[in-house]
Amino acid sequence: MCAEVAQELTVGIDIGTSSVKAVAADPDGNIVARTRVPHPWSVPSPQRFEHDAKRAWFDGTRAALAALGDIEPRGVSVAAMVPSLCAVGSDGLPVSPGLLYGDERGYTGATSSPVESGELAAFMRWLAAEHPDAHGYWPAQAVANYALSGDAVISTTTASTAFPLFDWVGWDAARVERSGARVEQLPRIAVSGQPAARVTGFADAVLEPGTIDAMGDQVVAGADNVGDVLVLLGTTLITWAVIPEPTDVANCFTIPHTAPGTFLMGGPSNAGGLFLHWVRSIVGEPSEAPRPDRVPLWIPYPRGERVPFHDPDRRAGLHDLDLTHDAAAVRRAAVEAAGFVVRRIIESSPVPAQRIVAAGGGTRVDDWVQALADCTNLPVDVLAVPESGALGTAFLARMAAGLEDSMADARRWVRYDRRVEPDPVWVNACEDRYGRFLQLHASGPGAH
């Protein structure tokens, strides 16, 4: 134990769509303990998407920290998806489903950035109508922080995704009331990267008030140069092209990067692990390898699409299918569709792409990573730590514990496992199918 304390370990916890991941990291970003606590997600109707918030956000966070074993961290920080929201009782336990990003109960039709979409305010209106006597309305980060410390606190970073309820100084009481709630029902807000509370059960652990899961990935991805493209291969597929200045790209988001002087252009897509898992559940595990010239084409939106269509009513389709196609071909078509979604955003960028940095649990899926390279004709540098969101969040915990002065110092934690090059045999075939992919989007229902 003394050696562990001397190492100044910090813990990052990432509440994902299908599991809670946690890592304990030393000052150089080496992982000394890791765990993953699975939890289910629910799709009660085609346009609804929710968690059992007690199981995933409250119990899952506690279980993940406990499963790291006999450590004494100096700091703990929690990242989670945004937006998310549930109603809680006076004991801080969720009494409603945990509403998740993209759920119809938060749909506003906005195509502005995630910070300005108003999705969380719409969640609050629904929850306030369904649970008017709730003690509070908290996002996943607040539920998790309460589970760890007894304090329902969130960071300024997390609060920013609640705009316009958050006015960059605090909660806007009038707007909160118009959403059916009162300010005292919302979490306390603390400054990102600063200590916000003490972690229960540890002698010397401060709680950083938490962050957005994708920001945790950004901190340790090393995709910091103009022309880099950060692709998060998670349940949600997220593509961020690094650009030198804010640029208005139709139906895409532009946000500040954690790397000073740069910005990120792109956004989330539903063509990620949720879509791929659904396809695999239908076709099973292929026993043969696919052929480059015998692959059909998926339109990958079984629950609508986010960027660039912002259309919850789009649906999936399998095109150009014939009797020569087998399960391997259909599975390959699915990972190619995810690659084509990434390519479409890359081609919207004002800056030519030089490489892709792949992060997230999907980096363990070799055919997904290879298809990403083949469909974009770009090399893919794969992060060495699949739990990159948790790892980056552990660095924020170091800042809160007073062990770091600058976010820029997280670059020393960047490590790549391998580089995946495009396969020339597949690149030409993918080029033809990408043209067909664009054609179908231009001519299909709801085409933009």
C-alpha positions as a printed NumPy array, in Angstrom:
array([[  0.   ,   0.   ,   0.   ],
       [  2.79 ,   2.452,   0.842],
       [  4.298,   1.968,  -2.602],
       [  0.92 ,   2.655,  -4.182],
       [  0.49 ,   5.875,  -2.227],
       [  3.987,   6.934,  -3.261],
       [  2.986,   6.404,  -6.882],
       [  0.236,   9.006,  -6.515],
       [ -2.416,   6.9  ,  -8.208],
       [ -5.567,   8.511,  -9.551],
       [ -8.746,   6.866, -10.794],
       [-10.818,   7.635, -13.869],
       [-14.304,   6.164, -14.242],
       [-16.201,   6.241, -17.532],
       [-19.932,   5.495, -17.541],
       [-20.546,   4.174, -21.039],
       [-23.627,   2.991, -22.829],
       [-23.046,  -0.687, -22.05 ],
       [-20.589,  -0.697, -19.132],
       [-18.753,   1.328, -16.516],
       [-15.004,   1.286, -17.097],
       [-12.48 ,   2.294, -14.451],
       [ -8.697,   2.557, -14.421],
       [ -6.135,   3.442, -11.781],
       [ -3.129,   5.198, -13.332],
       [  0.302,   6.173, -12.04 ],
       [  1.912,   9.578, -12.728],
       [  3.185,   8.43 , -16.134],
       [ -0.173,   7.131, -17.306],
       [  0.624,   3.465, -16.742],
       [ -2.465,   1.517, -15.734],
       [ -1.981,  -0.418, -12.51 ],
       [ -5.577,  -1.664, -12.236],
       [ -8.596,  -1.734, -14.534],
       [-12.121,  -3.08 , -14.478],
       [-15.301,  -3.137, -16.52 ],
       [-18.769,  -3.517, -14.986],
       [-21.372,  -4.325, -17.671],
       [-24.906,  -3.   , -17.531],
       [-27.83 ,  -3.209, -19.946],
       [-29.365,  -0.433, -21.978],
       [-32.953,  -0.405, -23.118],
       [-34.767,   0.586, -26.305],
       [-38.431,   0.464, -25.208],
       [-39.49 ,   1.879, -28.586],
       [-37.533,   2.695, -31.783],
       [-36.879,   6.289, -30.722],
       [-36.293,   5.809, -26.991],
       [-32.954,   4.985, -25.405],
       [-32.449,   4.627, -21.667],
       [-30.549,   3.114, -18.743],
       [-31.589,   1.648, -15.445],
       [-29.979,   4.688, -13.824],
       [-29.605,   3.142, -10.371],
       [-27.893,   0.068, -11.768],
       [-25.678,   1.841, -14.293],
       [-24.943,   5.252, -12.8  ],
       [-25.141,   4.692,  -9.033],
       [-24.384,   1.034,  -8.345],
       [-22.137,   0.62 , -11.393],
       [-19.89 ,   3.515, -10.39 ],
       [-19.442,   2.194,  -6.86 ],
       [-18.835,  -1.341,  -8.099],
       [-16.21 ,  -0.197, -10.616],
       [-14.244,   1.729,  -8.01 ],
       [-14.396,  -1.181,  -5.564],
       [-13.308,  -3.673,  -8.239],
       [-10.015,  -1.828,  -8.734],
       [ -8.866,  -3.515,  -5.544],
       [ -6.641,  -2.386,  -2.706],
       [ -5.566,   1.067,  -3.849],
       [ -5.502,   4.469,  -2.156],
       [ -6.044,   7.025,  -4.913],
       [ -5.244,  10.702,  -4.514],
       [ -8.114,  11.66 ,  -6.786],
       [-11.152,  10.262,  -8.586],
       [-13.076,  11.651, -11.553],
       [-16.133,  10.384, -13.44 ],
       [-16.899,  10.868, -17.127],
       [-20.22 ,   9.991, -18.72 ],
       [-22.308,  10.381, -21.841],
       [-24.062,  13.678, -22.522],
       [-26.776,  14.563, -22.276],
       [-28.287,  12.235, -19.714],
       [-30.852,  12.857, -16.997],
       [-32.975,  11.057, -14.432],
       [-35.257,  11.935, -11.53 ],
       [-33.953,  11.1  ,  -8.054],
       [-35.51 ,  10.675,  -4.62 ],
       [-34.433,  12.306,  -1.356],
       [-31.892,   9.512,  -0.856],
       [-30.192,  10.386,  -4.145],
       [-31.296,   7.16 ,  -5.795],
       [-32.844,   7.308,  -9.287],
       [-36.618,   6.872,  -9.428],
       [-36.937,   7.129, -13.223],
       [-35.184,   5.69 , -16.243],
       [-31.924,   7.381, -17.148],
       [-32.667,   9.191, -20.406],
       [-29.794,   9.067, -22.891],
       [-28.578,  11.152, -25.821],
       [-30.701,  10.796, -28.942],
       [-33.87 ,   9.758, -27.104],
       [-37.004,  11.264, -28.626],
       [-37.931,  12.76 , -25.251],
       [-35.071,  15.198, -25.765],
       [-35.507,  15.827, -29.475],
       [-35.703,  19.52 , -30.392],
       [-34.872,  19.406, -34.098],
       [-31.821,  21.601, -33.48 ],
       [-28.735,  21.194, -35.661],
       [-26.549,  23.438, -33.508],
       [-23.717,  22.13 , -31.364],
       [-24.429,  19.631, -28.559],
       [-23.886,  22.482, -26.105],
       [-26.691,  24.52 , -27.687],
       [-29.184,  21.827, -28.717],
       [-31.476,  22.122, -25.684],
       [-31.744,  18.329, -25.445],
       [-31.224,  18.205, -21.682],
       [-33.875,  20.885, -21.091],
       [-36.336,  18.756, -23.068],
       [-35.401,  15.735, -20.938],
       [-36.14 ,  17.798, -17.85 ],
       [-39.573,  18.838, -19.089],
       [-40.501,  15.193, -19.647],
       [-39.157,  14.048, -16.283],
       [-40.794,  16.932, -14.43 ],
       [-44.142,  15.986, -15.95 ],
       [-43.717,  12.289, -15.128],
       [-42.101,  12.762, -11.707],
       [-43.254,  16.168, -10.44 ],
       [-42.449,  15.32 ,  -6.814],
       [-38.865,  14.241,  -7.48 ],
       [-36.2  ,  15.483,  -5.105],
       [-33.967,  16.328,  -8.054],
       [-33.154,  15.941, -11.727],
       [-29.563,  14.83 , -12.155],
       [-27.343,  13.736, -15.05 ],
       [-25.227,  10.595, -14.819],
       [-22.203,  12.493, -13.493],
       [-24.196,  13.896, -10.562],
       [-25.693,  10.508,  -9.671],
       [-22.232,   8.922,  -9.783],
       [-20.617,  11.698,  -7.754],
       [-23.345,  11.401,  -5.12 ],
       [-22.721,   7.645,  -4.987],
       [-19.009,   8.273,  -4.376],
       [-19.131,  11.288,  -2.072],
       [-22.664,  12.105,  -0.969],
       [-22.468,  15.337,  -2.991],
       [-24.54 ,  15.751,  -6.173],
       [-22.015,  17.913,  -7.983],
       [-21.127,  18.347, -11.656],
       [-18.399,  20.298, -13.401],
       [-18.708,  23.442, -15.461],
       [-17.806,  21.259, -18.453],
       [-20.76 ,  18.932, -17.867],
       [-23.059,  21.857, -17.044],
       [-22.215,  23.456, -20.394],
       [-24.145,  20.683, -22.137],
       [-27.28 ,  21.841, -20.278],
       [-27.431,  25.164, -22.148],
       [-29.648,  27.221, -22.034],
       [-30.378,  26.107, -18.465],
       [-26.741,  26.896, -17.628],
       [-25.735,  30.464, -18.541],
       [-21.958,  29.918, -18.166],
       [-22.097,  31.34 , -14.628],
       [-24.756,  29.188, -12.954],
       [-28.247,  27.809, -13.387],
       [-30.67 ,  30.226, -15.038],
       [-33.611,  30.114, -12.615],
       [-36.188,  31.41 , -15.084],
       [-35.253,  28.907, -17.79 ],
       [-35.125,  26.064, -15.274],
       [-38.621,  26.943, -14.1  ],
       [-39.892,  27.01 , -17.682],
       [-38.572,  23.453, -17.946],
       [-40.695,  22.422, -14.984],
       [-38.049,  22.369, -12.253],
       [-36.419,  24.536,  -9.596],
       [-32.745,  25.385,  -9.279],
       [-32.515,  23.577,  -5.927],
       [-33.489,  20.341,  -7.726],
       [-30.374,  20.533,  -9.921],
       [-26.814,  19.523,  -9.022],
       [-24.271,  21.877,  -7.55 ],
       [-21.754,  23.17 , -10.112],
       [-17.992,  23.206,  -9.446],
       [-15.037,  24.226, -11.591],
       [-13.608,  21.554, -13.887],
       [-10.198,  20.275, -12.844],
       [-10.601,  21.466,  -9.245],
       [-11.425,  19.469,  -6.092],
       [-15.186,  19.362,  -5.473],
       [-15.646,  16.878,  -2.613],
       [-13.999,  14.013,  -0.756],
       [-14.424,  10.424,  -1.88 ],
       [-16.092,   8.353,   0.817],
       [-13.991,   5.5  ,   2.219],
       [-10.57 ,   6.874,   1.283],
       [ -8.242,   8.818,   3.519],
       [ -6.775,  11.134,   0.931],
       [ -8.917,  11.126,  -2.245],
       [-10.466,  14.256,  -3.705],
       [-13.326,  14.123,  -6.193],
       [-12.935,  16.082,  -9.419],
       [-16.456,  17.132, -10.51 ],
       [-16.419,  15.06 , -13.695],
       [-16.493,  15.534, -17.432],
       [-17.872,  14.437, -20.783],
       [-16.751,  10.975, -21.888],
       [-15.483,  12.193, -25.282],
       [-13.374,  14.849, -23.565],
       [-11.656,  12.15 , -21.544],
       [-10.7  ,  10.476, -24.815],
       [ -9.431,  13.741, -26.296],
       [ -7.09 ,  14.406, -23.379],
       [ -4.956,  11.298, -24.   ],
       [ -5.509,  10.626, -27.733],
       [ -2.695,  12.782, -29.104],
       [ -4.853,  13.876, -32.051],
       [ -3.7  ,  17.431, -31.544],
       [ -2.365,  18.508, -34.942],
       [ -4.343,  20.092, -37.745],
       [ -5.197,  17.276, -40.165],
       [ -5.542,  14.657, -37.444],
       [ -8.934,  12.969, -37.145],
       [-10.028,  11.529, -33.806],
       [-12.533,   8.688, -34.219],
       [-14.154,   7.283, -31.089],
       [-15.199,   3.692, -31.725],
       [-17.786,   3.273, -29.027],
       [-21.455,   2.429, -28.81 ],
       [-21.801,   5.832, -30.44 ],
       [-19.424,   6.571, -33.323],
       [-17.893,  10.054, -32.982],
       [-15.676,  11.741, -35.574],
       [-13.679,  14.898, -34.856],
       [-11.456,  16.477, -37.516],
       [ -8.829,  18.806, -36.039],
       [ -9.005,  22.233, -37.709],
       [ -7.156,  25.523, -37.058],
       [-10.151,  27.828, -36.548],
       [-13.917,  27.68 , -36.051],
       [-15.632,  26.846, -39.321],
       [-19.321,  26.714, -40.138],
       [-19.849,  23.319, -41.774],
       [-23.456,  22.53 , -42.6  ],
       [-25.111,  20.197, -40.072],
       [-21.81 ,  19.457, -38.293],
       [-20.604,  20.731, -34.926],
       [-17.505,  22.827, -34.233],
       [-16.198,  22.909, -30.657],
       [-12.931,  23.972, -28.971],
       [-10.316,  21.231, -28.751],
       [ -8.455,  20.452, -25.532],
       [ -5.269,  21.152, -27.566],
       [ -4.791,  24.961, -27.439],
       [ -5.312,  26.884, -30.657],
       [ -7.286,  24.166, -32.446],
       [-10.906,  23.171, -32.897],
       [-12.828,  19.984, -33.617],
       [-15.328,  19.645, -36.453],
       [-17.704,  16.71 , -36.788],
       [-19.977,  15.02 , -34.302],
       [-21.712,  11.806, -33.233],
       [-23.351,   9.123, -35.372],
       [-25.588,   6.192, -34.496],
       [-23.54 ,   3.975, -36.858],
       [-21.277,   2.77 , -34.057],
       [-21.125,  -0.213, -31.764],
       [-24.869,  -0.158, -31.14 ],
       [-25.503,  -0.652, -34.866],
       [-22.712,  -3.234, -35.282],
       [-23.908,  -5.252, -32.288],
       [-27.414,  -5.269, -33.747],
       [-26.123,  -6.547, -37.097],
       [-24.039,  -9.23 , -35.431],
       [-27.039, -10.362, -33.377],
       [-28.887, -10.92 , -36.646],
       [-26.212, -12.59 , -38.78 ],
       [-24.154, -14.311, -36.092],
       [-20.393, -14.775, -36.204],
       [-19.113, -15.261, -39.777],
       [-17.09 , -18.414, -40.353],
       [-15.547, -17.299, -43.649],
       [-13.596, -14.258, -44.726],
       [-15.428, -11.737, -46.942],
       [-14.415, -11.034, -50.541],
       [-13.687,  -7.448, -51.617],
       [-15.936,  -7.711, -54.675],
       [-18.882,  -9.414, -52.932],
       [-20.091,  -7.007, -50.241],
       [-23.56 ,  -5.391, -50.107],
       [-24.245,  -1.95 , -48.641],
       [-25.808,  -0.976, -45.33 ],
       [-27.52 ,   2.293, -44.598],
       [-26.682,   2.162, -40.866],
       [-29.489,   3.956, -39.043],
       [-31.792,   1.554, -37.155],
       [-32.549,   4.35 , -34.673],
       [-32.183,   7.469, -36.824],
       [-29.043,   9.469, -37.435],
       [-27.416,  12.39 , -35.707],
       [-24.674,  14.269, -37.614],
       [-25.139,  15.314, -40.366],
       [-28.874,  14.543, -40.772],
       [-30.27 ,  15.202, -37.279],
       [-33.145,  12.953, -38.256],
       [-34.529,  10.482, -35.688],
       [-36.89 ,   8.999, -38.279],
       [-34.252,   7.571, -40.619],
       [-34.031,   3.816, -40.631],
       [-31.555,   1.157, -41.688],
       [-31.527,  -0.635, -44.999],
       [-29.455,  -3.361, -46.661],
       [-28.946,  -2.717, -50.366],
       [-27.615,  -4.627, -53.377],
       [-28.04 ,  -7.953, -51.586],
       [-28.081, -11.147, -53.666],
       [-27.861, -14.908, -53.154],
       [-24.05 , -14.91 , -53.309],
       [-23.751, -12.882, -50.097],
       [-23.152, -14.657, -46.809],
       [-22.887, -13.609, -43.167],
       [-19.28 , -12.48 , -43.643],
       [-20.306, -10.157, -46.465],
       [-23.16 ,  -8.649, -44.432],
       [-20.9  ,  -8.153, -41.422],
       [-18.209,  -6.526, -43.573],
       [-20.87 ,  -4.26 , -45.071],
       [-21.752,  -3.088, -41.545],
       [-18.204,  -2.051, -40.594],
       [-17.781,  -0.435, -44.009],
       [-20.939,   1.608, -43.42 ],
       [-19.393,   2.903, -40.189],
       [-16.247,   3.756, -42.169],
       [-18.266,   5.594, -44.81 ],
       [-19.973,   7.68 , -42.124],
       [-16.521,   8.733, -40.882],
       [-15.332,   9.473, -44.411],
       [-18.327,  11.687, -45.134],
       [-17.486,  13.882, -42.142],
       [-13.789,  13.931, -43.054],
       [-14.674,  15.142, -46.546],
       [-16.69 ,  17.992, -45.004],
       [-13.611,  19.295, -43.208],
       [-11.872,  22.366, -44.623],
       [ -8.518,  20.682, -43.889],
       [ -7.199,  17.571, -45.696],
       [ -6.945,  14.623, -43.341],
       [ -3.507,  13.136, -42.661],
       [ -4.288,  10.274, -40.295],
       [ -6.949,   8.841, -38.012],
       [ -6.459,   8.266, -34.289],
       [ -8.842,   5.528, -33.116],
       [ -9.971,   5.393, -29.492],
       [-12.55 ,   3.472, -27.476],
       [-13.533,  -0.117, -26.891],
       [-14.126,  -0.716, -30.607],
       [-10.373,  -0.619, -31.175],
       [-10.401,  -4.233, -29.99 ],
       [-12.549,  -5.142, -33.035],
       [ -9.963,  -5.707, -35.753],
       [-12.334,  -5.791, -38.715],
       [-13.874,  -2.467, -37.67 ],
       [-10.464,  -0.776, -37.461],
       [ -9.344,  -2.276, -40.785],
       [-12.548,  -1.164, -42.507],
       [-12.014,   2.333, -41.128],
       [ -8.613,   2.449, -42.836],
       [ -9.892,   0.895, -46.066],
       [-12.945,   3.151, -46.382],
       [-11.05 ,   6.386, -45.748],
       [ -7.724,   5.376, -47.356],
       [ -5.967,   6.769, -44.292],
       [ -3.62 ,   5.18 , -41.764],
       [ -5.203,   4.517, -38.374],
       [ -3.139,   4.898, -35.204],
       [ -4.807,   2.849, -32.473],
       [ -4.54 ,   3.955, -28.857],
       [ -2.873,   1.417, -26.596],
       [ -5.526,   1.817, -23.878],
       [ -9.075,   0.991, -25.027],
       [-10.421,   2.684, -21.875],
       [ -9.072,   6.027, -23.076],
       [-12.09 ,   7.93 , -21.741],
       [-11.377,   6.636, -18.244],
       [ -7.64 ,   7.249, -18.626],
       [ -8.101,  10.876, -19.66 ],
       [-10.487,  11.345, -16.768],
       [ -7.838,   9.979, -14.397],
       [ -5.6  ,  12.833, -15.555],
       [ -8.308,  15.325, -14.58 ],
       [ -8.299,  13.683, -11.15 ],
       [ -4.564,  14.438, -10.932],
       [ -5.293,  18.09 , -11.614],
       [ -7.911,  18.183,  -8.857],
       [ -5.454,  16.531,  -6.465],
       [ -2.875,  19.235,  -7.168],
       [ -0.52 ,  16.83 ,  -8.943],
       [ -0.677,  18.556, -12.355],
       [ -0.762,  22.168, -13.48 ],
       [ -1.753,  21.918, -17.133],
       [ -4.002,  19.794, -19.32 ],
       [ -1.262,  19.952, -21.965],
       [  0.919,  17.726, -19.78 ],
       [ -1.451,  14.831, -20.493],
       [  0.423,  14.37 , -23.783],
       [  2.99 ,  12.282, -21.917],
       [  0.207,   9.711, -21.369],
       [ -0.409,   9.235, -25.11 ],
       [  0.548,   5.765, -26.346],
       [ -0.328,   3.888, -29.53 ],
       [ -0.635,   0.147, -29.825],
       [ -0.298,  -0.175, -33.594],
       [ -0.781,   1.527, -36.953],
       [ -3.289,  -0.036, -39.356],
       [ -2.692,   0.794, -43.013],
       [ -5.356,   0.681, -45.74 ],
       [ -5.366,  -2.61 , -47.65 ],
       [ -4.942,  -1.737, -51.355],
       [ -7.035,  -4.764, -52.363],
       [ -9.992,  -3.397, -50.402],
       [ -9.52 ,   0.331, -51.031],
       [-10.708,   0.274, -54.66 ],
       [-13.752,  -1.844, -53.847],
       [-14.619,   0.462, -50.956],
       [-14.305,   3.476, -53.245],
       [-17.011,   2.102, -55.519],
       [-19.303,   1.279, -52.614],
       [-18.782,   4.724, -51.078],
       [-20.082,   6.301, -54.262],
       [-23.145,   4.081, -54.006],
       [-23.485,   5.019, -50.305],
       [-23.644,   8.705, -51.209],
       [-26.049,   8.008, -54.072],
       [-28.475,   6.208, -51.795],
       [-28.41 ,   9.061, -49.318],
       [-29.081,  11.581, -52.061],
       [-32.047,   9.693, -53.474],
       [-33.535,   7.908, -50.471],
       [-36.387,   8.942, -48.169],
       [-35.637,  12.076, -46.197],
       [-32.51 ,  12.78 , -48.245],
       [-30.794,  16.062, -47.586]])
